[in-house]
Amino acid sequence: MCCKTNRRFLLLYASQKGQAKAIAEEIYHQAKDSGLEADLHCISESDKYNLNSEKDPVVIVTSTTGTGEPPDTAVKFVKEINDKSLPSDHFSHLRYGLLGLGDSEYTFFCNGGKIIDKRFQELGAQRFYEVGLADDAVGLELVVDPWIAGLWPALHQEFASRKKERNYTEQPPSLCADAVCNSCINSRVERLKLEVSGVNNDLLAKAVTKSELPLQGSQPSLFHSVPPLSQLALNVPALPPEYLEVHFQESSEQDPSLCCVSESSVFQVPVIKAVQLTRDDAIKRTLLLELDISKTTFSYQPGDAFNVICPNYTSEVEELLHILGLSEKKDYFVCLKVKAGTKKRGAAVPLYIPEKSTVKFILTWCLEIRAVLKKAFLRSLVEYTTDAGEKRRLQELCSKQGSSDYNAFIRDVGVCLLDLLHAFPACKPPLSLLLEHLPKLQARPYSAASSSLFQSGKMSFIFNVLEFPTHLGELRRGVCTGWLLQLVSPILQSSTKAEELLIPKISISSRPANIFHLPEDPSIPFIMVGPGTGIAPFIGFLQHRQKLQEDHKDWTFGETWLFFGCRHQVKDYLFQEELRCFAESGTLTHLKVSFSRDAPAAGEAATPKYVQDNLRLYCKEVSRILLQEKGYFYVCGDAKNMAKDVNDALIDILTSERGVDKLEALKMLALLREEKRYLQDIWA
């Protein structure tokens, strides 16, 4: 007979946008079913736990932000454990398991978790369970679900081992007293470890391919499944506890200020210039906007990024209000409070919902209504549809058996709430459910494409107007870029200067300080790699450098190299005239441009197609600047392809020019990063 008693473990999470927190909360809720007790805390809440004296197992769930940094909530924690004065046995009393979240489209995949794991190992801590590395590029749940499933036997085994070591008299939790049960537990632990390991490797590629279900007269879709999935018994996740209570109150007062929904000071600034940088027949439409910041305290350096605070599309908000039956209440105030008796631990009213917000304001400025639906949300929506077929399909999509369908019909095609409600017309969730499951509407970051030293009181930035197909094949524009285009269309279309009253304004805020800045010593040479809109910060660099050269004739300035790339010279060569002027003035000493879609003229030799091709062409100069002259190397742009290709090109350059193998080249690049001379500003 098995005897169940609670066993405590410390559960810490480090979250940037709420993903790690949600997973940690799921672990917390599942722990009770396994006869365990999770003591859950954000890793920043150091007053509520103490690793120096912790005796119980520790489980950590952490995300990664930026280009490989721990989330903001873990910055202080990482700084403390990186204290060089700590002895090598500082954490020798700790036994831990760690789940890292990341995106393999970035160079430093899951680096937030890897940093903590590496330091724990250096300080003597030991793992009781293998590290899990979940990849958002293919679906976090592919690693998260089996990792959590394997956590429970691993924890029970840990407690059983502790009992044996300490000669406890009581029975271990969920374990039989006989050796056969212990043997079964050991076997299950090993099997689940293999499953997690497999998911992290070969099986992962197979799991994310489109469902290979046998077809019987029809194809599976978002709202329709086929055998065998439609005939299987399903493992459906537990229903997430509801925790918010919503009341509506009539009012004629105005909505709160946008400052209430921002994490930092917000500045409302006019857009004084809008220019289309690409030709109308270019594949992507690129705009430059110039902002007047002269009447604010907002400041920036070349290389800095800033946030644009944007709303959801008015048409989508209105459509959502109509579907949810809230059109008549769109101007009502929403009064929120935590439900009495809710089972959700640490339940609280979201801090990003200001007091005295109307329904329309919340859906417009507070919630990411375009967010891809998570499985927990799908599970909750099951309870709010009256149609049996819809219930079944929602259960399939959030089930273990339906993971392939979830990836194919929701995750990979970016299905949002509005898409789902169109596909499942009987589904009518309450506003409270949206507030519980939809994430905060995030401000969108952009790099400054100017220097305040060059043009005082102004800041420019550029962006592509994003367009992508929905699950039905229709084109949809990006939340922020589509809104900006709509906002400045009168300026773009007008041949005369807009009247003062017609000048649009946008709200911006500063982003945390970064290191993507020019070398402090102007004599240090540097290389810039930025295809497409990745050129933005380098325009600021060059403007700044030109102004310094004009003001300080006696200074020594190092070489400046720019490797720029676009598709067509005549269609999307951004800042062509400005770059020519920088080159003629000597501000830019070497300009290397590649055009990926232009064929060489008759009789001409083929030219490099991409920035990485040009880098290889000038391998001797790149090697000299980085290794002999201690120069800087900057990369800005797409993480998925370009940043990886540039990194590969650097490895090739180092192996060929320095006569080293790939491993040694990787070490040399790691040193450049450590010295903050290889800097990236990249995005997915």
N, C-alpha and C positions, 0 to 999 in steps of 0.2 A: 504494500500500500504506500502511495506517495504522500508525503507530508509537505504542504505548501506554507511557507512563511515569507514575509516580505524581506527583501534584501535591497539595501540602498546603493545606488551608484550616482556619482556626480555627472550631470549632463550639462555641458557648456556649448553655446552656439555663438558664432561670430558672423553676423549677417550684414550685407550692404543694402540689398533691396527687399529683404524679407524671405528669400528662398530658404536659406539655412535655418532661419527661425522656424519656418513652417515645418521643415523636416524634423527639427528637434522636438517640436510640439507633437508631431506624429509619433515619434519614439516615446515621448512621455506618456501618451495615451495608451500605446500598445504595451508599455511596461507592466501595467496593472494586470493585463490578461496573462502575462508570463510570471506572475507572482513576484514581481520586482517593484521597487520604488525609485523613481527618477527624481533627483533633486535638480530642478531645471533653473539655469541662470544664463543671462547674457554674459559673455566673457568679460565685458567691461565692468560688470557689477562686482568688483573685487572685494567690496565690503561684505559680500554675502557668502563667500567661500574662501578657502585658504589652501592652495596646493602644497604649501610648505608643510602642512600638518595633515593633509588628506590621507585617510587610511583606506577608503573605499575605491573601487574601480572608477576611472574617469573616462567619459565618452565625449568627444569633441566633434562638432559639425561646423565646418567653416567654409565660407565662399572665398573667391579671389576677385580683386577689383583692379582697375587700371590695366597695366601691362604685366601684372604678376605680383601685386602687393596684397597684403592681408586687408580685409575690410577695415573701414574707419574705426569700427567698434573694437578692433583687435590691435590697433596701433600701439596703445599704451602697454598692453599685455606682452606683445612681441618685444617691445623695447626693454621691458623688465626682464624677460627671460634671456635676452641677448646680452645682459650685463656680463662683461668679461671676467668680473671678479668672482662669479659663482663657481663653486668647486664642481668637479666632474661627477660627483655623487650627489649633487644637490637634490635631484628628483629620483634617487635610487629606490625610494619607497613607493613610487607611483607605478601603477599598471594601467594602461590606457588603450583605447581604440579610437581611431580617427577617420572621419568621413570628409573628404575634400570635394568641393564643388568647383567646376571650372568650365572652360570652353576651349577645345583643342584648336579653334581657329586663331587663338592667340599663341604667341611663341612660348610663354611660360605657363603651360597648362597646369591648373590646380596648384599654383605656386604658393598661394596663401596657406593651404594645408601642408604642403611640403616643407615650408619654412618652420612651422610649428613642430612637425614630426621630426625633422632633422635636429632641431635644438633640444627637444625632449630626449632624443637618443644620446646626444652629446652630454646631457646632464644626468644620464644614468637611468632614465625611465625605461620601462620595458612594455612592449605591446602584449596584451592578452588576446588581441584580435587583429587580423591583418588590416592595413590601411585600405580604404575604398576611395577610388578617384572617379567621380561621376562627371560625365561630359555633356554639357548643355547643347553642344553642336549636334548630337545624335539622340538626345533624350536622357535627362538625368535619371529617370526612373529605371532605366535599364541596369544601372548599377545600384541605385539607392534601394530599390525594393528587395533584391536578394541580399544586399549588405545588411539591411535591417532584419530580414528573416534570419540571417546567420548570427546576428548579434545576441539573440536570446540564448541559444545553446552555449555560445561562447561565454556569456556572463554566468550562466548556471555552472558551467565547467570551472570558471574562475572561483566562484564561491565554494564549489565542492573541493577544489584544491586547497583553498584557504582553510576550510574546515579540517581537512586531513592534516594540514601542517600545524594547526593550532590545537588539534585534539578536542574539537568541539564535541559536545554530547548530543546536541539536537541533530535531526536529519537535515540534509541540504535541501533547498527549495526545489520542488518539481522533480526530485530525483528519488528513485527507489533505493532501498538499503542494500540490495544485492549487487554483485559485480556485473551481472548481465546488463542492468539498466545503465550503469556507468559506461560500460562498453558501447552500448547503443548511442549514448550521448556523444562519446568521443567520435564515433563513426559519423554521426550527423554533423558534428562540427567540421570535421575534415571534408565531408562532402560539400557542405555549404561554402567552405573556404574555396574549394575548387570551382564551385559555381561562380562565386564573385570574381575569382581570378580569370575564369573563362570569359565572363561578360566583359571584363576589362580588356580582353584581347580578341582572339579570333571570333568568338561567338557574337561579339558586339556588332561586327560588320554584318553578320547574317541577321541579327535581330532587328536592324533598322531598315532593312529592305522592305519594299512594299509587300503586303501580305500575299503569300503564295497559296492561298486557299483554293481548293478545287472549285471551279465555277459550275453551277447547275442552272444554266439558262439566264443568269444575270451577273452583273459585276457588283462587288461591294461598294458602298459609298458612305458618306457621312451619316446618312439616316437609314441605311439599309445594309444588312449583313447576309452572308450566305453560309451554308454548311461548310465545315463542321462547327464554326463559331456559333452560328445561330441555334445549334442543337446541344451545345455543351452546358454542363453545370458550371457556374461561374464562381470564382473567388473575388467577391466584391469588397472593396475597402469598407471599414467601419464608417458609419455616418458621422461627419464632423459635428461636434456640438455647436448649436446656435447660441450666440451670446449677446446679440444686440436687439434692443427694443426700440422701435421707431414710432413716433407720434408726429402728426402733422398739425401745424398751427397757422391759421390765416394771418397775414400781415401785409402791410403796404410799405414797410421799411425796405431800405436798400440792402443788397447783399454785402458781405464783408469785403474788405480790401484784399487784393492779391497778396499783399505783404503777409497776410495771415496764413497762406498756404506755402510760403517759402521758408527754407531753412536758414536763409541769410538775408541781408539787406537787399531790397529790390529797388531798382532804379528804372523809372519810366522815361525812355529817351526817344526823340524823334528820328525817323528814318529820312535823312536829307538827300539821299542819292540811291538810286536803284538802276543797275545796268546789267543787261544780259551779255555774258562774256562769250557765249557760244553762238554759232550760226543756227538758224531755225531748223536746218536739216541735220544737225548733230544728233548722235544717239542719245546723249544726255543734255539736259538744259541746265546751264550753270549761271547763277545770278551772283552779283556782288551788291551788298548793301552797305551803305556808309551811315554811321550813327553819330549824332551830336551828343557828346558826353560832357560838354564844357560847363553845363550848369549843374553838374553832379560832383560827388566826391569819388566816383568810380575811377579806378586807375588800373593800369595793366602794363606788362612788359611784352616785348616781342616773344612769341612762343607760348604765351599764356592762352588758356581757353576760358570761356565764360558760358554762362547758362542763358538760354532764351526760354522764358516761361510762356508756354503756348496752351491754348485751349483745345478741347476736342471739337470736331466739326459740328457746327450748328445743326446741319441736316441729320447727322447720325444721332445727336442728342434728342432731337425732336422725334425721330423715328423710334428710338428706344422708349421715350416717354409714352408714345402712342401704343406700342406693343404691350407695355407693362400697365397700361390703363392709368397713367399718372399725368396725362396732359392737362386735366382740369386742376391738378394740384401742383403744377410745376412751379408756381410762385409762392407756394406755402413754405413756411419755415419747417425744418426737420429737427425735431427734438430727440436726441439720442441718449440712451442709458443702457447699462449692462443688465441683462436679464437676471432676475432673482433666481438663484439656484442653478445657474449654468454650470456645466461640468468642464468648461474650458478654463484651464489654469491661466492665471494672470490676465483674464479677460479685461479689456479696457476699450473705451471709445477711441477710435483712431485720432491721433493728435493732429493729423493734416485735414481734419474736417472742422472748420471754424464754427464757433457758436453762431446762431442765427444765420445759417446758410439755407437757401431755398433748394428745393429738389433739383431745379435746373442748374443752379450754380454748382452743386456737388457733381452732377454728371458732366458738366462742362469743364470745370477747373480742378477737380479733386481726384477723380477716379480714372484709371487707364482703361477706358472701355474697349480699346483695341487689343488689350492683353490677350495672349493665347491662353485658352482655358486649361486650367490644371485639373488633374483627376479628382482632387477633393471637391472642386466646384461641381464637376459633372455628377459626382455622387450625391451632392446636396440637391442638384436640380432634379434628380429622380423623384424626389418627394413632391415636386411642384408641377408634375404633368399628370393629366387625367387619362392619357392615352396609353394603353397597355403596350403597344408596339414601341412607342417612344421610351417608355420606362425600360423595356428590355434593351433597346439599343444604347441608351445612356449607361446602363449597367455594364454592357459589353465594353464600351469605350473606356470605362474606368477600371475594368477588371484586369487581372493578371493575364487571363487568356486573350484579352483583346488588345494587348500592348502594340502589336503590329498595326492594327486598325487605328489605334489612337495616334501613332506616329504618322501613318499615311494620310489620315483624313482630318486631323486636328493640328498636330504639332508642325509637321513639315509644310503645311499650306497656310499656317497662321490663322486658324479659325478663331474668331473672337465671339463675344457674347451675342452681338447682333446677328452674325452669320448663323449661329446655333439656333437662335430664336426663330429665324426664318425657316430653318430646316425642321424644327420641332414646334409647330404652331400651337400645340396644346400646353406648352411649357410656359408658366406664368410665375416666375419667382418674385418674391417681395423685395422691396428696396433694401431691407435689412440684409438679405443674402448677398446682394451686390457689394454692400459696404464691408461685409465680412470676408469676401473672397477676391474682389478686384484690388489690385495693388494701387498705390498712390500714383497719380499722373506725374511722371518725371519731367523735369526741365530738360531741354535738349542742349548738349554741349557743342560749342563751335570754337575753332581756333581763330584768334585775331589775325587778320591779314594786313597788319599795318603797324607802324611805330608811332607812339605819341610824341617822340622826339622829332620825328619827321613831319607829322601833321598834328599839332597840338589841339586837344579838345575834340578829336575825332577818332573813331575806331571803325575799321571795315572788317567784314567777313564774307566768305563765299560758301555756296552750297549747291549741290545738285538737287533739282526737284525730283524727289524719289517717286517712282511709279512701279507698282508690282501687281500681279494678278491675284484676285481672290480665289477661293476654292471653286468658284463657278467660272473662272476665267476672265472676269471683268477686271478692268484696271482700277486700282485704288492708289491715291497719292499719300505720301507720308503725312503724319499728323502735323508736324511742325513745318516741313518744307512746303506742303500744300497750302497751309494757312498763311505762311509768309508770302507765297506767290500771289494769293488772293488779295492780301493786304496791300501789296505794292503795285498791283496791276495798273492802277490809274497813273502812277509815275512812269512805269515802263511804256505805257501806251501814249502818254502825253508828250507833245513836242515842245511844250512850253513849261516853265517852272510852275510847280503846283502852288496854289494859294496856301497861305499859312494855315488856314482852317482845315485844309485837305491833307496836310502832312500827317501820315500815319505814325503811331508811336508803338513801341514794343517794350515789354518789361524784361530787364536783364538782371543777373546777379553774378557775383564773383564765384569762381570755383576754388577749391583748396589749392594752396601753393604747389607748383610743380617745379621740376628741374630742367624742363625742356627750354633752356635759355642759352644765349650766346656765351662763349667763354669770357670770363672776367678780363683776361689778358687779351687785348685785340691783336697781339702779334701771333697768337696761336692759330694755325690754319684749321679749316673745317670743311667737311663735305656734307652736302645736303642732298637727300634722295626723296623726291616727292612727285609722283605722277598724279595727274588729275587734280582734284581739289586738295590733295596732299601738299600742294605748293603753298598753301595759305600762310603758314607760319614763316616760311622762308622769304616771302615778300616783306614781312615785317622785319626779319633779320637784315635783309639787304637795304631797306629804307633806313634802318637804324645805323647800319655800317656806313652808308653814304653820308648821313648827317655828321657822324663822328669824323669821317675823313675831311669833310668840309670845314669843321670847327677846329680840328687838331692836325694841322699840316705837318707838325714835327713828330707825330706818333708813327710807330712802325706797325703795319697791318699785315697779317698773315694771308696766305692764299685762301680763296673761296671757290669751291666747286659746287655746281648744281647739276644734278642728273634729273632731268624732267622728262616725262613721257605722256603722250596722249594718243588718240586714235588717228586723227587726220590733221595735217598742218593747217589746212584752210578752214576747218570746221570747229576745232576745239583746242587750239593752242592758246591756253590761258595766259594772260599778261605778256603776250608776245612783244608788244612795243616797250613795255616797262623793262623786260629782261634785256632787250637789245640796248636800251639806254644804260642799264647797270653794267653791261659788258663793255660798252664804249667808254664809260667813265672809269673803268678799272675797279669799280666796287665789286663786281663779279668777275673773277679772273678766268674762270673756265665754265662755259655753258655747254652742256652735252644733252641734246634733245633727241628722243627716239619717237617714231610714229609707227604704231603697231599695225595700222590698217592701210598705210600708203605703200603701194608697190613702187620699186625703184624705176626711174625713167629708163627708156630704152638705151642700152649700152652702158648703163651705170651699174656698179657693183651693189649687191644687197647691203643695206645698212642695218644696224642693230634695231630690233623691234621693241625691246623693253629696257627699262632702266638697268636691270641686272645684266643685260647683254653689254651695255655700255660700260658698266663697272668692270666687267671682265676684260673689256678692251683696254681699259686704263689701269690694269692690275698693278703695274709697277708704281704708278703715282699714288694709288690708294694705299698700298702697302707702306710706301715711304712716309706718307702723311700720318698714318695711324701709329706705326711702330718706331720710326726714326724721329719724327718731329712731334710726337705726342699730341697729334691733332684730335679733333672731335668728329664723330660720325652721327648724323641725324637722319632718321627715317620717319616719314609721315605719310599715312594713307591706309589702304586696305590691309587688314591683318590676315585675311583668309588666304590670299595668294601672294600679293606683292611682298609683304614683310617677310614671309617665309622664303620666297625666291631670292630676295636680297641677302638674307642671312646665309643661304646656301652659296650664293656668289662670293660672299666674304670668306666662307670656309675654303672654297676653291682657290681664292686669291692667296690666302695664307699658306695653304698646303703647297701651292706651286712656287710662290715667291720666297717662302722661308724654308722650303724643303722639309716640312714636318708632315706627320700623318694627321688624319682627321681628328683623332682624340686630342692631340696637342693643339690643333687649330681651335677646337671647341674651348679648350682651357684659355687660350689667348683671348677669345671673344668674351668669355666669362670675366676675365680680368678687366677688359675694356668696360664692361658693364659695371663692374664693381668700382672702377675709378670714375664712373659716370661720364665716360667719353663715348659710349655707344648708347645713344638715347633714342627712344621710340615714342611716337605719338600716333597710335594706330587704333583702328576701330573695326568691328565685324561688319 
